Amino acid sequence: MFTRNSLVGLDIGCHEIKAIELVESVDGPQVNALATMPAVDPAELPQAIRNLFAGAGIKTRNVAVSLSGQSVIVRYIAMPKMSEDDLLSSMKYEAGKHIPFELDEVALDCARLDNGESTSGEEEADEMQVLLVAAKKEVLNELLGVVRAAALTPLAVDVDGFALGSAFELYASSKSTAGELAGVKALVDVGASKTSVNIIEAGSSSFSREIYLAGKDFTDAISRRMGVDQQEGDSIKRDPAGDDCEVRDCLSSVVGDLVAEVHASVDYFENHHDRTVDSVWISGGSAHLPGLSDAFEQVFCREVKEWNPLEGIGVAEGADNLSLETVNASGLAVAVGLASRVLDY
């Protein structure tokens, strides 16, 4: 079976670089290649990415990448209802009210949101919700420069939190999880340097935030409490090797802080939108930490689930050497979400 389109989701993190190639087929998107490697110095990135692609046998040059951090601003704003053309022409004026940067320093994008809310009252009916994103041009150009220096073609630039939502949408559309997009979900992706929160309603993002507590802080806590270096602390974090109780004790304070920050975000959303988050979905490289899911359940008092971004995605014909069972799939959510844009082309 020959597939028509392919796209690589390239997630360049501060701890790890991840690449996953999805191909479009009559059976839906399928994994054609998958590779990860430790992060490298910025100057070494282009060659490292070339080597990563060569080692995984990735031949397509088309990639989707993402931005995150304080150089990216995301705002959800209410605007008078207008056409798409009018929205685009008025956005530069509107953005000046919401973006803490000079407008000539940023690249802007916007999208009208439709999460199926029912509005009441003439005033509300005359408004629409708009997602506004601004990224520092310097950071964006640096990312695109790395991609092009690696002899790749960037077809899309996303934001980590939205790529997370795209991965969940793909996951929820699989036969085994049909209907999971209904209601209000809080997606929490615990990465190496940050935790991304994206609250979605019927598949549409309504709130997003980055929290700068994540895997590195867990490693630091283990290293301090157990008197080991960072490398050993990271190894223990990944595989407690029967010391789950001791690792839980080491992490309890940091985990508590993280859960409190996520809970504050959910409270803010619920209070400002008058809607209730019905479940919390955890992913990320640190999602399986001892005690993390329990801490979320105790604080949220609602359903908390870990999810696998690769669930429901098959392996492409000719890629039988892939062993998806041996990878930490939970940490691939952003890369999968980026690659899922193959369905848009």
C-alpha positions as CSV (number, residue, x, y, z in Angstrom):
1,M,0.0,0.0,0.0
2,F,1.6,3.3,-1.1
3,T,0.9,6.3,1.0
4,R,0.4,9.8,-0.4
5,N,1.8,12.3,2.1
6,S,4.3,12.2,4.9
7,L,5.4,14.7,7.5
8,V,7.9,14.6,10.4
9,G,7.0,16.1,13.7
10,L,10.3,17.4,15.0
11,D,10.3,18.3,18.7
12,I,13.6,20.0,19.6
13,G,13.6,20.0,23.4
14,C,16.2,21.1,25.9
15,H,16.7,17.5,27.1
16,E,15.8,15.4,24.0
17,I,15.2,15.7,20.3
18,K,12.3,13.7,19.0
19,A,11.3,13.0,15.4
20,I,8.3,11.0,14.3
21,E,7.2,10.5,10.7
22,L,3.5,10.0,10.0
23,V,2.2,9.0,6.6
24,E,-1.3,9.4,5.4
25,S,-3.0,6.2,4.3
26,V,-6.5,4.9,3.6
27,D,-6.4,3.5,7.2
28,G,-5.5,6.9,8.7
29,P,-2.1,8.2,9.8
30,Q,0.5,5.6,10.4
31,V,4.0,5.7,11.9
32,N,6.7,5.3,9.2
33,A,9.8,6.2,11.4
34,L,10.6,7.2,14.9
35,A,13.9,8.4,16.5
36,T,15.1,10.3,19.6
37,M,18.4,11.5,20.8
38,P,19.8,13.6,23.7
39,A,19.8,17.4,23.2
40,V,23.0,19.0,21.9
41,D,24.6,22.4,21.8
42,P,22.7,24.8,19.5
43,A,25.7,25.1,17.1
44,E,25.6,21.3,16.6
45,L,21.9,21.0,16.1
46,P,21.7,21.0,12.2
47,Q,24.2,18.2,11.9
48,A,22.7,16.3,14.8
49,I,19.2,16.5,13.2
50,R,20.7,15.3,9.9
51,N,22.3,12.3,11.7
52,L,19.0,11.6,13.5
53,F,17.1,11.5,10.2
54,A,19.7,9.3,8.5
55,G,19.9,6.9,11.4
56,A,16.1,6.5,11.4
57,G,15.9,6.2,7.6
58,I,13.7,9.3,7.3
59,K,13.7,10.4,3.7
60,T,11.0,13.1,3.7
61,R,12.4,16.6,4.1
62,N,9.0,18.1,5.2
63,V,8.8,18.9,8.9
64,A,6.5,20.6,11.4
65,V,8.2,22.2,14.4
66,S,7.0,24.2,17.5
67,L,7.8,27.0,19.8
68,S,7.4,27.5,23.5
69,G,8.6,29.6,26.4
70,Q,8.4,33.2,27.3
71,S,9.0,34.4,23.7
72,V,5.6,33.1,22.7
73,I,2.4,34.8,23.9
74,V,-1.0,33.2,23.7
75,R,-4.2,35.1,24.3
76,Y,-7.9,34.3,24.1
77,I,-9.8,37.4,23.4
78,A,-13.4,38.4,22.7
79,M,-14.0,40.5,19.6
80,P,-17.0,41.7,17.7
81,K,-18.2,39.2,15.1
82,M,-16.6,39.8,11.7
83,S,-15.5,38.0,8.6
84,E,-12.1,36.2,8.4
85,D,-10.7,39.0,6.1
86,D,-11.8,41.7,8.5
87,L,-10.3,39.7,11.4
88,L,-6.9,39.5,9.8
89,S,-6.9,43.1,8.8
90,S,-7.9,44.3,12.3
91,M,-5.6,41.9,14.3
92,K,-2.5,44.1,14.2
93,Y,-4.4,46.9,15.9
94,E,-6.0,44.5,18.4
95,A,-2.8,42.7,19.1
96,G,-1.2,45.9,20.5
97,K,-3.7,45.8,23.4
98,H,-2.6,42.3,24.4
99,I,1.0,41.7,23.5
100,P,3.8,42.9,25.8
101,F,6.2,43.3,22.9
102,E,6.7,45.8,20.2
103,L,4.6,44.6,17.3
104,D,7.5,44.9,14.8
105,E,9.4,42.4,17.0
106,V,6.8,39.6,16.7
107,A,5.1,37.4,14.1
108,L,1.4,37.3,14.6
109,D,-1.3,34.7,13.9
110,C,-4.9,34.3,14.9
111,A,-7.8,32.0,14.6
112,R,-11.5,32.2,15.3
113,L,-12.5,29.6,18.0
114,D,-15.6,27.6,17.8
115,N,-16.0,25.3,20.8
116,G,-19.7,24.8,20.5
117,E,-20.7,27.1,23.3
118,S,-24.2,28.3,23.3
119,T,-24.5,32.0,23.8
120,S,-27.4,33.8,25.5
121,G,-28.2,37.5,25.2
122,E,-27.8,39.9,22.3
123,E,-24.5,41.2,23.5
124,E,-22.9,37.8,23.7
125,A,-24.3,36.8,20.3
126,D,-22.5,39.7,18.7
127,E,-19.1,38.5,20.0
128,M,-16.7,35.8,18.9
129,Q,-13.7,34.2,20.7
130,V,-10.4,34.6,18.9
131,L,-7.1,32.9,19.6
132,L,-4.1,35.3,19.2
133,V,-0.5,34.0,19.1
134,A,2.6,36.2,18.9
135,A,6.2,34.9,18.7
136,K,9.4,36.8,18.8
137,K,10.7,37.0,15.3
138,E,14.3,36.5,16.6
139,V,13.4,33.2,18.2
140,L,11.2,32.1,15.2
141,N,13.9,32.9,12.7
142,E,16.5,31.0,14.8
143,L,14.4,27.9,14.8
144,L,13.7,28.1,11.1
145,G,17.4,28.7,10.5
146,V,18.3,25.5,12.3
147,V,15.7,23.5,10.3
148,R,16.8,24.8,7.0
149,A,20.5,24.3,7.9
150,A,19.6,20.7,8.4
151,A,18.4,20.6,4.8
152,L,14.7,20.3,5.9
153,T,11.6,22.2,4.8
154,P,9.5,23.6,7.6
155,L,5.8,23.4,6.5
156,A,4.4,24.5,9.8
157,V,5.3,26.2,13.1
158,D,3.1,25.4,16.0
159,V,3.0,26.0,19.8
160,D,3.8,23.1,22.1
161,G,0.5,23.3,23.9
162,F,-1.5,23.3,20.7
163,A,0.5,20.4,19.3
164,L,-0.4,18.6,22.5
165,G,-4.1,19.2,21.7
166,S,-3.7,17.9,18.2
167,A,-2.1,14.7,19.5
168,F,-5.0,14.2,21.9
169,E,-7.5,14.8,19.1
170,L,-5.8,12.1,17.1
171,Y,-5.8,9.8,20.1
172,A,-9.5,10.4,20.9
173,S,-10.5,9.8,17.3
174,S,-9.2,6.2,17.4
175,K,-11.7,3.5,17.6
176,S,-10.7,2.5,21.2
177,T,-11.3,6.0,22.6
178,A,-14.2,7.3,20.5
179,G,-16.1,10.1,22.3
180,E,-13.2,11.2,24.5
181,L,-13.3,14.7,22.9
182,A,-16.7,15.4,24.4
183,G,-16.8,17.7,27.4
184,V,-14.0,19.7,28.9
185,K,-10.5,18.1,29.3
186,A,-7.3,19.4,30.9
187,L,-4.3,18.1,29.1
188,V,-1.1,18.2,31.2
189,D,2.2,17.4,29.5
190,V,5.1,17.1,32.0
191,G,8.3,17.6,30.0
192,A,11.9,18.2,30.9
193,S,11.9,21.9,31.6
194,K,8.3,22.9,31.6
195,T,4.7,21.5,32.0
196,S,2.2,22.5,29.3
197,V,-1.4,22.8,30.2
198,N,-4.1,23.0,27.5
199,I,-7.8,22.9,28.4
200,I,-9.9,21.8,25.4
201,E,-13.7,21.9,24.9
202,A,-15.1,19.6,22.3
203,G,-11.6,19.5,20.7
204,S,-11.0,23.3,20.7
205,S,-8.5,25.0,22.9
206,S,-10.0,27.4,25.5
207,F,-7.0,27.9,27.8
208,S,-3.3,27.2,27.7
209,R,-0.4,27.9,30.0
210,E,3.2,26.8,30.6
211,I,4.4,26.0,34.1
212,Y,8.1,26.0,34.7
213,L,8.2,23.0,37.0
214,A,9.0,19.7,35.3
215,G,11.4,16.8,34.9
216,K,14.6,18.8,35.7
217,D,13.1,19.9,39.0
218,F,12.3,16.2,39.8
219,T,15.9,15.2,39.0
220,D,17.2,18.0,41.2
221,A,15.0,16.9,44.1
222,I,16.2,13.3,43.9
223,S,19.8,14.3,43.6
224,R,19.7,16.5,46.7
225,R,17.7,14.1,48.9
226,M,19.6,11.0,47.9
227,G,23.1,12.6,47.6
228,V,23.8,11.6,44.1
229,D,24.9,13.5,41.0
230,Q,22.5,14.8,38.3
231,Q,23.1,11.9,35.9
232,E,22.4,9.3,38.6
233,G,19.4,11.3,39.9
234,D,17.9,11.3,36.3
235,S,18.5,7.6,36.0
236,I,16.7,6.9,39.3
237,K,13.9,9.2,38.3
238,R,13.4,7.1,35.1
239,D,13.7,3.8,36.8
240,P,13.4,3.7,40.6
241,A,14.3,0.0,40.6
242,G,12.1,-0.9,43.5
243,D,12.8,2.3,45.5
244,D,9.4,3.8,44.6
245,C,8.6,4.8,48.2
246,E,11.9,6.7,48.6
247,V,11.5,8.4,45.3
248,R,8.0,9.4,46.2
249,D,9.3,11.0,49.4
250,C,12.0,12.9,47.4
251,L,9.5,14.2,44.9
252,S,6.5,14.9,47.2
253,S,7.3,18.6,47.7
254,V,8.0,19.4,44.0
255,V,5.0,17.2,42.8
256,G,2.8,19.1,45.3
257,D,3.9,22.4,43.9
258,L,3.3,21.3,40.3
259,V,-0.2,19.9,41.1
260,A,-1.0,23.2,42.9
261,E,0.0,25.2,39.9
262,V,-2.1,23.1,37.5
263,H,-5.0,23.2,39.9
264,A,-4.8,27.0,40.0
265,S,-4.9,27.1,36.2
266,V,-8.0,24.9,36.2
267,D,-9.7,27.0,38.9
268,Y,-9.0,30.1,36.8
269,F,-10.5,28.6,33.7
270,E,-13.6,27.3,35.6
271,N,-14.2,30.6,37.3
272,H,-13.8,32.8,34.2
273,H,-15.7,30.4,31.8
274,D,-18.3,29.1,34.2
275,R,-17.6,25.5,33.1
276,T,-16.2,22.5,34.8
277,V,-13.2,20.4,33.7
278,D,-14.4,16.9,33.9
279,S,-11.1,15.0,33.6
280,V,-7.3,15.5,33.6
281,W,-5.1,13.7,31.1
282,I,-1.4,13.4,31.8
283,S,1.4,12.8,29.3
284,G,5.1,13.7,29.0
285,G,8.4,12.1,29.7
286,S,7.8,12.4,33.5
287,A,4.2,11.3,33.4
288,H,5.0,7.9,35.0
289,L,6.8,9.3,38.1
290,P,5.8,7.5,41.3
291,G,3.1,9.4,43.1
292,L,2.3,11.9,40.3
293,S,-1.1,10.5,39.2
294,D,-2.1,9.9,42.8
295,A,-1.3,13.5,43.7
296,F,-3.4,14.8,40.9
297,E,-6.3,12.6,41.9
298,Q,-6.1,13.7,45.5
299,V,-6.2,17.4,44.6
300,F,-8.6,17.4,41.7
301,C,-11.1,14.8,43.1
302,R,-12.0,13.8,39.5
303,E,-10.9,11.4,36.8
304,V,-7.1,11.5,36.1
305,K,-5.7,9.4,33.3
306,E,-2.3,8.8,31.6
307,W,-2.6,8.5,27.9
308,N,-0.5,7.1,25.1
309,P,-0.2,9.4,22.0
310,L,0.6,6.5,19.8
311,E,-2.5,4.5,20.8
312,G,-4.7,3.8,17.8
313,I,-1.9,4.7,15.3
314,G,-0.7,1.8,13.1
315,V,2.7,1.1,11.7
316,A,3.2,1.8,8.0
317,E,3.9,-1.0,5.6
318,G,7.6,-1.4,5.2
319,A,8.3,-0.1,8.7
320,D,8.0,-3.5,10.4
321,N,11.4,-2.9,12.2
322,L,9.7,-0.3,14.4
323,S,9.1,-1.4,18.0
324,L,6.7,1.1,19.5
325,E,6.3,-0.9,22.6
326,T,9.9,-0.1,23.8
327,V,9.7,3.7,23.6
328,N,8.4,6.1,26.2
329,A,5.4,7.0,24.0
330,S,4.0,9.3,26.7
331,G,6.8,11.8,25.9
332,L,6.0,11.9,22.2
333,A,2.8,13.9,22.4
334,V,4.2,17.2,21.0
335,A,6.0,15.4,18.2
336,V,2.9,13.3,17.3
337,G,0.7,16.4,17.3
338,L,3.1,18.2,15.0
339,A,3.2,15.2,12.6
340,S,-0.6,14.9,12.6
341,R,-0.6,17.9,10.4
342,V,0.0,15.5,7.6
343,L,-3.8,15.2,7.4
344,D,-3.9,18.9,6.5
345,Y,-1.9,18.5,3.3
